[in-house]
Amino acid sequence: MTDSHAHLDACEEPAATLVERARAAGVTRILTIGTGIESSRAALAIAEVNDGVFAALGIDPHQAGTAEAERTDELRALLAHPKAVAVGETGLDTVRQFATPAEQRRLFDAHLALADELGLPLVIHNREADEETAAALEPFDGTVVLHCFSSPEFVALAVERRYYVSFAGNATYPSAAALRDAAAGVPKDRILVETDSPYLSPQPLRGTRNEPANVVHTLRALAEARGVAFDELAAATHANAAAAFGLA
Ligand SMILES: [Zn+2]
């Protein structure tokens, strides 16, 4: 299995411990996501020494109004690393507005340009900004991964545009039936699963610190919603992650 989105540098326990526990649970591949320059360096350092761990590097939208947003040249340099396989997470967040919409959009566009220039996939953070996100992505013809997908009303456009749609622990919540219905409509070759560790623990572990091994709970909930066997969805999401991020 693959955990398509974790923040191993933000977890309390050492990455090696989490990677080992994930492997024991059958999760042999993890995408660890940098959220700023130092976090991206940390993500790369973790990917360097752990087999099966790859990094996505970005400056998250919460920092769009800070000096961090001016460091995209450093980001470009870090993205030359062989274990850097994607740009992001990047995008728009209207819930936690630490930066103005204009600042967020400017930083998002800088990531879009980097992904275009380097031919890398983009990992997108979208919190209640469906229309603006769709508009910003419209001219981009590379690979798009919608991380922590949470907008059932956005799924039709995502499917139409052939985006990869990644579901996290919030898709397991009892209140998330509409999200699971949306997940059931994502084509088998475009669905991904993730933990967003250390955040967003799935049922039945809500409220605890999340880790990549827990992706099995999200897989189980989605397999049930899609009416397929766990192993079938596990294999599909694992293969899709390889295709999305260009991994062997
Ligand atoms: Zn994240």
Boltz pocket constraint, residues with backbone or C-beta under 6 A from the ligand:
constraints:
  - pocket:
      binder: B
      contacts: [[A, 5], [A, 7], [A, 33], [A, 89], [A, 147], [A, 196]]
      max_distance: 6.0
